[in-house]
Amino acid sequence: MLEAYTPQSNFPYLIGVYLATNALPDAYLYVDGPDCAFYKAQFIHGKHDQNSTLIDGEGNHRIRMSDVTVNRIVVDRTALLKEAVVAMAEEKNCSVIMLTSMPMATITGTQYDLLVRDLRPGLDKLLLEVPALSLSGDWLDGYGETLAALAQSIPCPGQPDPGKVAMVGYLMDRNERDHTANVRELERMVRGIGLEPVSIWLSGRPLEHLSRVGEAGTIISLPHGRKAARILAQRTGARLLETGLPFGLKPTIDWLAQVAAGHNREAEAGAFIESELSQAIPSIQWLLHRYLVETNILFIGDPLLFEPAVEFLSELGCRVAGLVAVGRKAHLAPLPEALTNRSIPTLFEANPHDIEALVATLRGDRGIDLVIQSDTYGWPGEGNHAIVPFGLACNWWHAIWDTPYLGFHGALSFVDRMANALMTRHRRK
């Protein structure tokens, strides 16, 4: 019976809102809710992200809250909220203020949309409301809804240029050099086929960078920002191109080919891909039979990475023994054919007991050699297997040098991490 009350492998909606705020350096977020709203920021700042600026040593935090209590929740807080918004607008590094609430405040019926409407004319900063969906959504929903709220309100000056693209829906979950390197790799690949990337949502860059989305003739929609990409395409008149994630060599080739086909740049893409593979394949070829082929892997993390991860690991000769999603099943409904065709055991929002039961089954089958996992509330990852820390949260591995995982460079970097983890395990045995 106690198992029903153990933590699940997922993170709350507000964490996703905080991640988006963290990835937009001139954004401030005001949360109408109790003081626990502030402590959620500490989950990211200084733990998952060593470069986070959400919390300030002098008290000028980019995340603030109303600190309501059971006694104050029934009082009209409109004046308090307005005062707090005006105070944040006076911060010199503030360009956008986002307002949201936690359930105990939401149910009181405060009309945040009217507050935003009343305050906007007197502010020289962008002010918007992020929907309060904590009771129905998880961290992936929180991130996506924050991007969508920005997409609805942000100024988008300029005329769409067919030679320019924007990428909307990159999951910038921290400001360390795994993600900054991913952003550079995405830009490098797009430039490699003759296109100019003008705006990436989100990339650790300020609101001004996001506003350049109005110059893009094509908006490349990535999985973590589908709703925002649709809104922006409707607003600017840009063409919408929905893609997967370039995680692994084959997924990267497919991604680049899709972008190129949408711009009649197949020849440029072919030459670029051939050049990249000529460097990448010799670098990993010697590792395949020595360490990777027939390696049994359990992947615990973002469900939106499942499909490319399975394809990536399979092309390395690995066997994906199981998948555990840090997220709701609705994010992959229905399951992609790439997963169902392989009959891979898949858990969503599992508790530690569920994960341990899956692990026991896998160990009794062919064993587990490597676990690629985030540090969730769930399974601690103990056992005689190699571990590659990856995704949200990643408190015990940090990127102090370029360590991408997307694109061609990212594939090499990730294979390097996997192989070294397996080598270390081999030396321990």
N, C-alpha and C positions, 0 to 999 in steps of 0.2 A: 504493500500500500504506500509505503514511503517513497517508492520510486516515482510515483505520479507527481511528487512535489520537489523532485530534484531539478537542478538547473538544466535547461535545454541548450543545445548548441546553436544559439542565435543571440543577437544583440537588439536592444530596443530601438524603436523609431527615432528617438531623440539623438542617439549616437550618430545616425546617418546625417541628421541636420547639423550636428557639431562637426562632422568630418568635412561637409561642404563649406561650413564657415571657416574651418581651419585651412582649407585650400584656397580661400579667397582673402588675401592678407589685409585688405582694407574694408572688410565686412565686420559688422557688429551684430550680435544676436541678443535680443531680449526675450527671456522666457517668463511668462506669467505662470508661476508655480512655486512650490516650496524650495527650501535651500538645497535639497538633494539634486536639483537641476544643476547646481554649480559643481557638485562633486562628480557628476558624469564627465565634465570637462577634464578632470584629473585622470580619467581612464585613458585619455588620448595624450594630453600634455605631459611630456617627460617620461611616459611609459611606452606607449606605442610609437610616438613621434617625438624624437629628441629635439627636433627643430620647430616644434609647435609654438605659436605665439598667442594661443587662446588665453593664457593666464599671464598676468604681468606682476612682477615683483613689487611694483609701486602701487598696485591696486587698480590700474587702468585696464581691467580685463576686457577682452573682446566678447565674452559671454557673461551676461548679467541676468539677474532674476528678481522678481517682485518679492520673493521670500514670504509668500502668503502662508498663513496658519489657519487652523480650523476656526479660530475666532475672527480672523480678518477676511476670510474667504467670502462672507456674505455682504461685505461692505463694498460700495461702489468704488472701484479702483481706477476709474478713468483718469482722474487728475494725476494719480501716481504714475500711471503708464505714460501719459503725455510728458510729464516732467522727466522721466527716465529716458524717453526717446530724444527729447531736446538735449539732454546732457550728453548722450552718446554722439549726437550730431556735431557737438562742439569739439570732439576729439580730432586732432589735426590730421591723423592718418585714416579717417573714416570717410568712405565714399558711399556705402550702402548700409542701411539698418534693416534687419529682418526681425519680425515679431512673430512669436508663436506661443503656445501654451501647453501645459500638462493637463491631464484629464480632470483633476480636481478643480482647476480654474476654468477649463473649457465648459464644464457642465453648468456653470453659473450664468451662462448666456451673455457674457461680455461681447460686445459687437466690435471685434478687432478691425473688421473691414471699414466700419464707419470712423474709427479712430485714425486709421491710415488715411482715409479720404480727407478728414478734417486737418490733419497735420501736414500733408504733402505740400500744399501751396506755400507754406511758410518755411519750408526747409530747402536748403541747397544740396541735400543729399537724397539719394534714392531710398525710398521707404516702401516696404512691401510686407505682406503677411504670408507666412508659410503655414499651410493647412496643419491643424493639430489632429494627427491620425494615430496617436500612440496606442490606442486600444485596438486598432485593426492592422497596423503595419509594423514592419521591422526596420532594421537599419538600412537595408537596400531601398525600401520605400521612402524613408526619410531623406536619403541622399537624392533620389530621383525627384521627389516633390519639391525639394529646395531648388534644384535646377529648373524645374518647371515654373516655380514662382518667379525666379529671376528672368526666365525667358518671356514671361508675360509682361514684365514691367521695365526691363532694361532698354535704354535708348539704343537704337540700331541705325546710326547714320550711315550714309554711303549707298552706292549702287552695286548690285551683284555683278561680279566680274567672273566670267567663265574660267579664267585661269587661277582663281583663288578658291580655297576650300576652308571650311571650318570643321572641326571635329567636336561633337557634342556628346557627352556621356562617358568621358574617361573617368574612372574611379581613382581620384587622387586621395588616397586614404592617409597619406602622410607626406611631409615635405622633405623626406630623406632622399638619398641619391639612388635608390631603386626606382622611385617614381619620377624624379627629375630626369633621370636617364631614359625612362620609358617615353617621356614627352619628347625629348630630343630625338629618340629613335623614330617615333611616329612622324615627326617633322622631316627627318632625314629621308625617310622612305618616300614620302609624298613629293619632296623636292627632287628625289631621284628619278621620278617619272615626269618632271617638268611642271609640277603644280606648286603653288605658293600657299602654305598654311598661314592663315591670318589670325585664327582664334581657336583655342582649345579650351573646352569646358570640361573639367577644371584642370588647372595646371600650376597652381601656386602663384599665378599672376593676378594683378589687380583688375578691378571692374573695367577700366579703360580697355584692357586687352579683350575682355569678353565682348565689349561693345563693337569691336571690329567685325563681329559676325555678320554685320550688315553688308560688308564688302564681298562676302563669299558667294560665288555662283552656285556652289554645291555645299550642302551641309551633310557631312558624313555622320550618321547616327550610330553611336556605339551603344551596347546593351544597357549600360547604367543610366542612360539619359534619353530613352526613346520619346517620352512625352515632351520633354523640353525641346528636342530636335524638331518634332512635328510643329510645335507652337512657333518656333523661330522660322521654319520654312514657310509657314502660312503668313507670318508677319512680313518677311523680307522678300518673298517671291523666289527664294533660292530653290534649287532642285534638291529633293531629299533622297539620300542613298543610305539605306539601312544595311549595316554590315555586322559581322561577328567580331571576335577579338583575335588579333594576330599573335596568338600564343603558341609557339612551336613553328617549325619550318613549313610544313604543309599548310597550316592555317594562315601563316604569313603570306605564302605564295598566293593562296586563294583570296586573301584580303586585298593584296596589292593588285591582283588581276581584276578583281571586281571594281576597285577604284579606277583603274586604268581604262577598263571597258566603258565606264560611264563618261569618260572624257576623250575617247578615241586615241588613247595613248598605249595601245597594246604593244607596239614595237618597242617603245621606251621601257615599258615594264618588263618585257622579255629580256632585253639587254641587261637591265638592272638586276633582275632575278638571277640570271646566269652568272653575272659577276659576283653576286653575294654568295651563291651556292659554291662557286669555285673556291671561295675562301672558307666557308663554313664547314663543308663536308670533310675535307682533310683534317680539320681541327678536332672533329669528334669521332672520326671513323675508327681510330685505334681504341677508343673507349668502349665502343659498342659491345664487342664480344667479350672483352675482359671484365666489364662491370655492369653493363646495362641489359643486355639480352637475357630474357627470361627472369628478370628481376620482378618480384611481386610487390605492388605498390598500393597503399591505401591513401586516398586523397581526402582530406578534411578541409573544407573551405567554402569559398563563394560559389554558389550553385551556377552562376552565370559563366563561370570558368570551366564547368564540367565538360562540355562538348569539345572545346579546343584542347583541354588538358588530356582527355582520353585519346584524341587523335595524335597529339604531340607525343605522349608516352608510348603509344602503340607503334608509331613510326620509329622509335628508338629500340624497339624489340622488347619493351617492357610489357607486363601484364597488369592491367588495372584490376585489382582484386575487389575493391569496394570504394564507395563514395559516401561521404557524410557531409550534408549540406549545412552550412552556417547561414540559414535563411529559410523562408517559408517555401512550401512545395509549389505555391501558386506562381513563383518566379520561373518555374520550368513546367508549366502546364500547357499542353501535354509534354511529356518527356521527349527530347529529340530522338530521332531514329538511331543516331550514332550511339546512344546509350541503350535503348531498348533492344536493338539488334544484337548487342554484345551480352545482354542479360547480366549486367553488372549489379550486384546488390547495392541498393541506394537507400540511405536514411535521410529524413528531413527533420530538423529540430529534435534530434535524438537526445535523450539524457545519457549520462555516463554509463548506466547499466545496459542500455541498448547498444551503445558503441562497444562495450566490453564483450557483450554477447556476440556481436558481429566479428570482432577480433578473434575471439575464441574459435569461432567457426572457420575463419580464414586460416588461422594457425593450424587447425586440424586438417585443412585441405592441402594447400601448397605452401603455407607459411606466409609471413610478411617480412620482406627485406628492407623496405623503405616506407616511411610515412611522411607525406608532404602535408603539413598541418598548420593551422592557425592555433593560437592559444585561446581557446574558448572556455566557457564555463563547464565544458564537458570533460571528455576523456583526457587524462594527463599525458598520455603518450608513453607510458612506461613499458619496457620490454626490450628484448634483444634484437632491436632493429635500428637502422639508421634513421635520422630525422632531418628533414629540411624545413625549418621554420618559414612560413609563408602566409601572407594575407593578414587580415584583421582578426585578432590582435597579434602583434608580433613584438612582444616585450623583451624577448631574450635573443633577438638577432636584429642588428641595426646596420644600415648601409652608410658607411662613412666614405665610400668611393663608389663610382658608377657601377651599379649592379642591376641592369634592366632585366625584365623578363618578357617583354614584348618585342616583336620584330626579329630580324636576323641576329642582331647583336644580343637581344634578349634570350633567344634560343641557346646561343653559345654560353651565355652567362649562367643560365639555369642548368644546363647540362653540366657545367663546371661544378656548380654547387651540389648537384645530385651525386656526381662521380666522387667528389671529395668526401661527402658524407658516407658513401658506401665503402670507400677506401679506409676511412677511420674505423668503421664497423668491422671490416675485415681484419684490421690490426688488433682489435680488441678480442677477437675470437680465438 
